[in-house]
Amino acid sequence: MQRRSFLKVGLFGGLLLAVGAGLGLGLRQGDRSVRPTRALNVISEAAFPVLVAVAARVTRGTSASPVEIAQRVDEALRFAPRQSQQDLDRVLLLLENALGGLLLRGQGTPFTLLDEGDQDAALMAWRDSSVGLLRGAHHGLRKLCLAAHYASADCWAEVAYPGPSLTKTVPPPMSARAPLAVTEAPSAEGMP
């Protein structure tokens, strides 16, 4: 075999191995054992366990239930624009993806299969990234999880928050005492 042919075969073989390894990593499944307790509105079934893992890391040291936090985030996002809903799902799937993990944080393991220390390191790698989108994704995920946790009255005692100081009074029922008098609106001619 000539040297040139050998190099061509070697380069082609190396490229084929790299593509195969990349596809294998890209298709590697993470932990799917975490299931939602209620029907999901926005987040996909594949992204839900990733959000639960992120919630567990963000709210460690509290009485938070990561599954409940992920459910609350999903419920709150019902009112977000469709593009924002899709973007959150994509961010969670990128965090979970083994090939993305290899390229962005140096670990070819899905996020949900990492131990707690490696999950913390992965989130810190996004937080400290030179890529603004990754930093923004980290802060967005963190704030969504914290807001979902602390918005619940169940956790207010943890932070010594007594609750709202103003109580909303319920107005008395309205009753008609007399017929409603309707006056005509001024005409457009008389307006300045």
Rosetta constraint file for C-alpha pairs under 8 A:
AtomPair CA 1 CA 5 HARMONIC 6.57 0.50
AtomPair CA 1 CA 6 HARMONIC 6.47 0.50
AtomPair CA 2 CA 6 HARMONIC 6.13 0.50
AtomPair CA 3 CA 7 HARMONIC 6.23 0.50
AtomPair CA 4 CA 8 HARMONIC 6.28 0.50
AtomPair CA 5 CA 9 HARMONIC 6.14 0.50
AtomPair CA 6 CA 10 HARMONIC 6.01 0.50
AtomPair CA 7 CA 11 HARMONIC 5.99 0.50
AtomPair CA 8 CA 12 HARMONIC 6.03 0.50
AtomPair CA 9 CA 13 HARMONIC 5.93 0.50
AtomPair CA 10 CA 14 HARMONIC 6.03 0.50
AtomPair CA 11 CA 15 HARMONIC 6.08 0.50
AtomPair CA 12 CA 16 HARMONIC 6.08 0.50
AtomPair CA 13 CA 17 HARMONIC 6.13 0.50
AtomPair CA 14 CA 18 HARMONIC 6.15 0.50
AtomPair CA 15 CA 19 HARMONIC 6.17 0.50
AtomPair CA 16 CA 20 HARMONIC 6.07 0.50
AtomPair CA 17 CA 21 HARMONIC 5.99 0.50
AtomPair CA 18 CA 22 HARMONIC 6.03 0.50
AtomPair CA 19 CA 23 HARMONIC 6.10 0.50
AtomPair CA 20 CA 24 HARMONIC 6.07 0.50
AtomPair CA 21 CA 25 HARMONIC 6.11 0.50
AtomPair CA 22 CA 26 HARMONIC 5.94 0.50
AtomPair CA 22 CA 99 HARMONIC 6.27 0.50
AtomPair CA 23 CA 27 HARMONIC 6.11 0.50
AtomPair CA 23 CA 99 HARMONIC 8.00 0.50
AtomPair CA 24 CA 28 HARMONIC 6.21 0.50
AtomPair CA 25 CA 97 HARMONIC 7.69 0.50
AtomPair CA 25 CA 98 HARMONIC 5.24 0.50
AtomPair CA 25 CA 99 HARMONIC 4.95 0.50
AtomPair CA 25 CA 108 HARMONIC 6.81 0.50
AtomPair CA 25 CA 109 HARMONIC 7.99 0.50
AtomPair CA 26 CA 97 HARMONIC 6.04 0.50
AtomPair CA 26 CA 98 HARMONIC 5.70 0.50
AtomPair CA 26 CA 99 HARMONIC 4.82 0.50
AtomPair CA 26 CA 100 HARMONIC 7.45 0.50
AtomPair CA 27 CA 97 HARMONIC 7.75 0.50
AtomPair CA 27 CA 98 HARMONIC 7.77 0.50
AtomPair CA 28 CA 97 HARMONIC 7.44 0.50
AtomPair CA 28 CA 98 HARMONIC 6.45 0.50
AtomPair CA 28 CA 110 HARMONIC 7.31 0.50
AtomPair CA 29 CA 97 HARMONIC 7.99 0.50
AtomPair CA 29 CA 110 HARMONIC 7.00 0.50
AtomPair CA 30 CA 96 HARMONIC 6.94 0.50
AtomPair CA 30 CA 110 HARMONIC 5.19 0.50
AtomPair CA 30 CA 111 HARMONIC 7.04 0.50
AtomPair CA 30 CA 112 HARMONIC 5.55 0.50
AtomPair CA 30 CA 113 HARMONIC 5.82 0.50
AtomPair CA 31 CA 49 HARMONIC 7.12 0.50
AtomPair CA 31 CA 112 HARMONIC 5.43 0.50
AtomPair CA 31 CA 113 HARMONIC 6.00 0.50
AtomPair CA 32 CA 46 HARMONIC 7.26 0.50
AtomPair CA 32 CA 49 HARMONIC 6.25 0.50
AtomPair CA 33 CA 49 HARMONIC 7.65 0.50
AtomPair CA 34 CA 48 HARMONIC 7.82 0.50
AtomPair CA 34 CA 49 HARMONIC 5.46 0.50
AtomPair CA 34 CA 52 HARMONIC 7.82 0.50
AtomPair CA 34 CA 67 HARMONIC 7.95 0.50
AtomPair CA 35 CA 45 HARMONIC 7.92 0.50
AtomPair CA 35 CA 48 HARMONIC 7.56 0.50
AtomPair CA 35 CA 49 HARMONIC 7.11 0.50
AtomPair CA 36 CA 40 HARMONIC 7.24 0.50
AtomPair CA 36 CA 48 HARMONIC 7.36 0.50
AtomPair CA 36 CA 67 HARMONIC 6.84 0.50
AtomPair CA 36 CA 71 HARMONIC 6.96 0.50
AtomPair CA 37 CA 67 HARMONIC 7.75 0.50
AtomPair CA 37 CA 68 HARMONIC 7.99 0.50
AtomPair CA 37 CA 71 HARMONIC 7.71 0.50
AtomPair CA 38 CA 71 HARMONIC 7.37 0.50
AtomPair CA 40 CA 44 HARMONIC 7.32 0.50
AtomPair CA 40 CA 45 HARMONIC 7.80 0.50
AtomPair CA 40 CA 71 HARMONIC 7.37 0.50
AtomPair CA 40 CA 74 HARMONIC 6.58 0.50
AtomPair CA 40 CA 75 HARMONIC 7.64 0.50
AtomPair CA 41 CA 74 HARMONIC 6.14 0.50
AtomPair CA 41 CA 75 HARMONIC 6.39 0.50
AtomPair CA 41 CA 77 HARMONIC 7.98 0.50
AtomPair CA 41 CA 78 HARMONIC 6.35 0.50
AtomPair CA 42 CA 74 HARMONIC 5.70 0.50
AtomPair CA 42 CA 75 HARMONIC 7.57 0.50
AtomPair CA 42 CA 77 HARMONIC 6.61 0.50
AtomPair CA 42 CA 78 HARMONIC 6.32 0.50
AtomPair CA 42 CA 85 HARMONIC 6.29 0.50
AtomPair CA 43 CA 47 HARMONIC 6.30 0.50
AtomPair CA 43 CA 48 HARMONIC 6.20 0.50
AtomPair CA 43 CA 74 HARMONIC 5.99 0.50
AtomPair CA 43 CA 85 HARMONIC 7.43 0.50
AtomPair CA 43 CA 88 HARMONIC 7.85 0.50
AtomPair CA 43 CA 89 HARMONIC 5.93 0.50
AtomPair CA 44 CA 48 HARMONIC 6.16 0.50
AtomPair CA 44 CA 89 HARMONIC 6.77 0.50
AtomPair CA 45 CA 49 HARMONIC 7.66 0.50
AtomPair CA 46 CA 50 HARMONIC 7.81 0.50
AtomPair CA 46 CA 93 HARMONIC 7.51 0.50
AtomPair CA 47 CA 51 HARMONIC 6.46 0.50
AtomPair CA 47 CA 89 HARMONIC 6.13 0.50
AtomPair CA 47 CA 92 HARMONIC 5.65 0.50
AtomPair CA 47 CA 93 HARMONIC 5.75 0.50
AtomPair CA 48 CA 52 HARMONIC 6.29 0.50
AtomPair CA 48 CA 70 HARMONIC 7.11 0.50
AtomPair CA 49 CA 53 HARMONIC 6.20 0.50
AtomPair CA 49 CA 112 HARMONIC 7.21 0.50
AtomPair CA 50 CA 54 HARMONIC 6.21 0.50
AtomPair CA 50 CA 92 HARMONIC 6.12 0.50
AtomPair CA 50 CA 93 HARMONIC 7.55 0.50
AtomPair CA 50 CA 95 HARMONIC 7.73 0.50
AtomPair CA 50 CA 96 HARMONIC 6.46 0.50
AtomPair CA 50 CA 111 HARMONIC 7.11 0.50
AtomPair CA 50 CA 112 HARMONIC 6.08 0.50
AtomPair CA 51 CA 55 HARMONIC 6.02 0.50
AtomPair CA 51 CA 70 HARMONIC 5.92 0.50
AtomPair CA 51 CA 92 HARMONIC 6.71 0.50
AtomPair CA 52 CA 56 HARMONIC 6.15 0.50
AtomPair CA 52 CA 66 HARMONIC 5.13 0.50
AtomPair CA 52 CA 67 HARMONIC 5.43 0.50
AtomPair CA 52 CA 69 HARMONIC 7.43 0.50
AtomPair CA 52 CA 70 HARMONIC 5.52 0.50
AtomPair CA 53 CA 57 HARMONIC 6.41 0.50
AtomPair CA 53 CA 66 HARMONIC 7.18 0.50
AtomPair CA 53 CA 112 HARMONIC 6.36 0.50
AtomPair CA 54 CA 58 HARMONIC 6.10 0.50
AtomPair CA 54 CA 141 HARMONIC 7.57 0.50
AtomPair CA 54 CA 142 HARMONIC 7.76 0.50
AtomPair CA 54 CA 145 HARMONIC 7.94 0.50
AtomPair CA 55 CA 59 HARMONIC 5.94 0.50
AtomPair CA 55 CA 66 HARMONIC 5.13 0.50
AtomPair CA 55 CA 67 HARMONIC 7.93 0.50
AtomPair CA 55 CA 69 HARMONIC 6.66 0.50
AtomPair CA 55 CA 70 HARMONIC 6.85 0.50
AtomPair CA 55 CA 142 HARMONIC 7.63 0.50
AtomPair CA 55 CA 145 HARMONIC 5.57 0.50
AtomPair CA 55 CA 146 HARMONIC 7.99 0.50
AtomPair CA 56 CA 60 HARMONIC 5.83 0.50
AtomPair CA 56 CA 64 HARMONIC 7.94 0.50
AtomPair CA 56 CA 65 HARMONIC 7.63 0.50
AtomPair CA 56 CA 66 HARMONIC 5.06 0.50
AtomPair CA 57 CA 116 HARMONIC 7.39 0.50
AtomPair CA 57 CA 119 HARMONIC 7.46 0.50
AtomPair CA 57 CA 120 HARMONIC 6.68 0.50
AtomPair CA 58 CA 142 HARMONIC 6.18 0.50
AtomPair CA 58 CA 145 HARMONIC 7.02 0.50
AtomPair CA 58 CA 146 HARMONIC 7.25 0.50
AtomPair CA 59 CA 64 HARMONIC 6.45 0.50
AtomPair CA 59 CA 66 HARMONIC 7.83 0.50
AtomPair CA 59 CA 145 HARMONIC 7.60 0.50
AtomPair CA 59 CA 146 HARMONIC 6.90 0.50
AtomPair CA 59 CA 149 HARMONIC 7.98 0.50
AtomPair CA 60 CA 64 HARMONIC 7.72 0.50
AtomPair CA 62 CA 158 HARMONIC 7.65 0.50
AtomPair CA 63 CA 155 HARMONIC 7.31 0.50
AtomPair CA 64 CA 68 HARMONIC 7.85 0.50
AtomPair CA 64 CA 69 HARMONIC 7.32 0.50
AtomPair CA 64 CA 149 HARMONIC 6.60 0.50
AtomPair CA 64 CA 155 HARMONIC 7.75 0.50
AtomPair CA 65 CA 69 HARMONIC 6.22 0.50
AtomPair CA 66 CA 70 HARMONIC 6.17 0.50
AtomPair CA 67 CA 71 HARMONIC 6.24 0.50
AtomPair CA 68 CA 72 HARMONIC 6.18 0.50
AtomPair CA 69 CA 73 HARMONIC 6.19 0.50
AtomPair CA 69 CA 145 HARMONIC 6.25 0.50
AtomPair CA 69 CA 148 HARMONIC 5.65 0.50
AtomPair CA 69 CA 149 HARMONIC 5.87 0.50
AtomPair CA 70 CA 74 HARMONIC 6.21 0.50
AtomPair CA 70 CA 145 HARMONIC 7.19 0.50
AtomPair CA 70 CA 148 HARMONIC 7.95 0.50
AtomPair CA 71 CA 75 HARMONIC 6.23 0.50
AtomPair CA 72 CA 76 HARMONIC 6.07 0.50
AtomPair CA 72 CA 148 HARMONIC 5.74 0.50
AtomPair CA 73 CA 77 HARMONIC 6.16 0.50
AtomPair CA 73 CA 144 HARMONIC 6.41 0.50
AtomPair CA 73 CA 145 HARMONIC 6.79 0.50
AtomPair CA 73 CA 148 HARMONIC 5.91 0.50
AtomPair CA 74 CA 78 HARMONIC 6.83 0.50
AtomPair CA 76 CA 80 HARMONIC 7.76 0.50
AtomPair CA 77 CA 85 HARMONIC 6.67 0.50
AtomPair CA 80 CA 84 HARMONIC 6.32 0.50
AtomPair CA 80 CA 85 HARMONIC 6.48 0.50
AtomPair CA 81 CA 85 HARMONIC 6.46 0.50
AtomPair CA 82 CA 86 HARMONIC 6.29 0.50
AtomPair CA 83 CA 87 HARMONIC 6.09 0.50
AtomPair CA 84 CA 88 HARMONIC 6.24 0.50
AtomPair CA 85 CA 89 HARMONIC 6.50 0.50
AtomPair CA 86 CA 90 HARMONIC 6.22 0.50
AtomPair CA 87 CA 91 HARMONIC 6.13 0.50
AtomPair CA 88 CA 92 HARMONIC 6.26 0.50
AtomPair CA 89 CA 93 HARMONIC 6.25 0.50
AtomPair CA 90 CA 94 HARMONIC 6.04 0.50
AtomPair CA 91 CA 95 HARMONIC 6.19 0.50
AtomPair CA 91 CA 137 HARMONIC 6.86 0.50
AtomPair CA 92 CA 96 HARMONIC 6.27 0.50
AtomPair CA 93 CA 97 HARMONIC 5.98 0.50
AtomPair CA 94 CA 100 HARMONIC 6.09 0.50
AtomPair CA 94 CA 101 HARMONIC 7.80 0.50
AtomPair CA 95 CA 100 HARMONIC 7.03 0.50
AtomPair CA 95 CA 101 HARMONIC 6.71 0.50
AtomPair CA 95 CA 110 HARMONIC 7.64 0.50
AtomPair CA 95 CA 111 HARMONIC 6.28 0.50
AtomPair CA 96 CA 100 HARMONIC 7.80 0.50
AtomPair CA 96 CA 101 HARMONIC 7.30 0.50
AtomPair CA 96 CA 110 HARMONIC 4.78 0.50
AtomPair CA 96 CA 111 HARMONIC 4.63 0.50
AtomPair CA 96 CA 112 HARMONIC 6.63 0.50
AtomPair CA 97 CA 101 HARMONIC 6.02 0.50
AtomPair CA 97 CA 109 HARMONIC 7.65 0.50
AtomPair CA 97 CA 110 HARMONIC 5.39 0.50
AtomPair CA 97 CA 111 HARMONIC 7.26 0.50
AtomPair CA 98 CA 102 HARMONIC 6.16 0.50
AtomPair CA 98 CA 107 HARMONIC 7.34 0.50
AtomPair CA 98 CA 108 HARMONIC 4.66 0.50
AtomPair CA 98 CA 109 HARMONIC 4.74 0.50
AtomPair CA 98 CA 110 HARMONIC 4.57 0.50
AtomPair CA 98 CA 111 HARMONIC 7.53 0.50
AtomPair CA 99 CA 103 HARMONIC 6.30 0.50
AtomPair CA 99 CA 108 HARMONIC 5.87 0.50
AtomPair CA 99 CA 109 HARMONIC 7.91 0.50
AtomPair CA 100 CA 104 HARMONIC 5.78 0.50
AtomPair CA 100 CA 105 HARMONIC 7.90 0.50
AtomPair CA 100 CA 108 HARMONIC 7.72 0.50
AtomPair CA 101 CA 105 HARMONIC 5.25 0.50
AtomPair CA 101 CA 106 HARMONIC 6.19 0.50
AtomPair CA 101 CA 107 HARMONIC 5.30 0.50
AtomPair CA 101 CA 108 HARMONIC 5.42 0.50
AtomPair CA 101 CA 109 HARMONIC 6.62 0.50
AtomPair CA 101 CA 110 HARMONIC 6.94 0.50
AtomPair CA 101 CA 111 HARMONIC 7.66 0.50
AtomPair CA 102 CA 106 HARMONIC 4.31 0.50
AtomPair CA 102 CA 107 HARMONIC 4.40 0.50
AtomPair CA 102 CA 108 HARMONIC 4.31 0.50
AtomPair CA 102 CA 109 HARMONIC 7.45 0.50
AtomPair CA 103 CA 107 HARMONIC 7.71 0.50
AtomPair CA 105 CA 122 HARMONIC 6.25 0.50
AtomPair CA 105 CA 125 HARMONIC 6.27 0.50
AtomPair CA 105 CA 126 HARMONIC 7.86 0.50
AtomPair CA 109 CA 113 HARMONIC 6.61 0.50
AtomPair CA 109 CA 114 HARMONIC 6.77 0.50
AtomPair CA 110 CA 114 HARMONIC 6.82 0.50
AtomPair CA 111 CA 119 HARMONIC 6.42 0.50
AtomPair CA 111 CA 122 HARMONIC 7.83 0.50
AtomPair CA 112 CA 119 HARMONIC 7.89 0.50
AtomPair CA 114 CA 118 HARMONIC 5.67 0.50
AtomPair CA 114 CA 119 HARMONIC 5.79 0.50
AtomPair CA 115 CA 119 HARMONIC 6.16 0.50
AtomPair CA 116 CA 120 HARMONIC 6.19 0.50
AtomPair CA 117 CA 121 HARMONIC 6.21 0.50
AtomPair CA 118 CA 122 HARMONIC 6.03 0.50
AtomPair CA 119 CA 123 HARMONIC 6.24 0.50
AtomPair CA 120 CA 124 HARMONIC 6.11 0.50
AtomPair CA 121 CA 125 HARMONIC 6.02 0.50
AtomPair CA 122 CA 126 HARMONIC 6.50 0.50
AtomPair CA 123 CA 127 HARMONIC 6.18 0.50
AtomPair CA 123 CA 138 HARMONIC 6.69 0.50
AtomPair CA 124 CA 128 HARMONIC 5.98 0.50
AtomPair CA 125 CA 129 HARMONIC 5.76 0.50
AtomPair CA 126 CA 134 HARMONIC 5.20 0.50
AtomPair CA 126 CA 135 HARMONIC 5.44 0.50
AtomPair CA 126 CA 137 HARMONIC 7.75 0.50
AtomPair CA 126 CA 138 HARMONIC 5.95 0.50
AtomPair CA 127 CA 134 HARMONIC 6.92 0.50
AtomPair CA 127 CA 135 HARMONIC 4.67 0.50
AtomPair CA 127 CA 136 HARMONIC 7.83 0.50
AtomPair CA 127 CA 138 HARMONIC 5.59 0.50
AtomPair CA 127 CA 139 HARMONIC 7.14 0.50
AtomPair CA 128 CA 135 HARMONIC 6.59 0.50
AtomPair CA 129 CA 134 HARMONIC 6.44 0.50
AtomPair CA 129 CA 135 HARMONIC 6.04 0.50
AtomPair CA 130 CA 135 HARMONIC 7.80 0.50
AtomPair CA 131 CA 135 HARMONIC 6.60 0.50
AtomPair CA 132 CA 136 HARMONIC 6.05 0.50
AtomPair CA 133 CA 137 HARMONIC 6.01 0.50
AtomPair CA 134 CA 138 HARMONIC 6.16 0.50
AtomPair CA 135 CA 139 HARMONIC 6.31 0.50
AtomPair CA 136 CA 140 HARMONIC 5.96 0.50
AtomPair CA 137 CA 141 HARMONIC 6.10 0.50
AtomPair CA 138 CA 142 HARMONIC 6.13 0.50
AtomPair CA 139 CA 143 HARMONIC 6.01 0.50
AtomPair CA 140 CA 144 HARMONIC 6.08 0.50
AtomPair CA 141 CA 145 HARMONIC 6.25 0.50
AtomPair CA 142 CA 146 HARMONIC 6.21 0.50
AtomPair CA 143 CA 147 HARMONIC 5.89 0.50
AtomPair CA 144 CA 148 HARMONIC 6.10 0.50
AtomPair CA 145 CA 149 HARMONIC 6.26 0.50
AtomPair CA 146 CA 150 HARMONIC 6.10 0.50
AtomPair CA 147 CA 151 HARMONIC 5.77 0.50
AtomPair CA 148 CA 152 HARMONIC 7.08 0.50
AtomPair CA 149 CA 155 HARMONIC 7.24 0.50
AtomPair CA 150 CA 155 HARMONIC 6.17 0.50
AtomPair CA 150 CA 156 HARMONIC 6.88 0.50
AtomPair CA 152 CA 156 HARMONIC 7.24 0.50
AtomPair CA 153 CA 163 HARMONIC 7.51 0.50
AtomPair CA 155 CA 159 HARMONIC 7.40 0.50
AtomPair CA 156 CA 160 HARMONIC 6.20 0.50
AtomPair CA 156 CA 161 HARMONIC 5.05 0.50
AtomPair CA 156 CA 162 HARMONIC 6.84 0.50
AtomPair CA 156 CA 163 HARMONIC 7.04 0.50
AtomPair CA 157 CA 161 HARMONIC 5.85 0.50
AtomPair CA 157 CA 162 HARMONIC 7.03 0.50
AtomPair CA 186 CA 190 HARMONIC 6.83 0.50
AtomPair CA 186 CA 191 HARMONIC 7.71 0.50
AtomPair CA 187 CA 191 HARMONIC 7.15 0.50
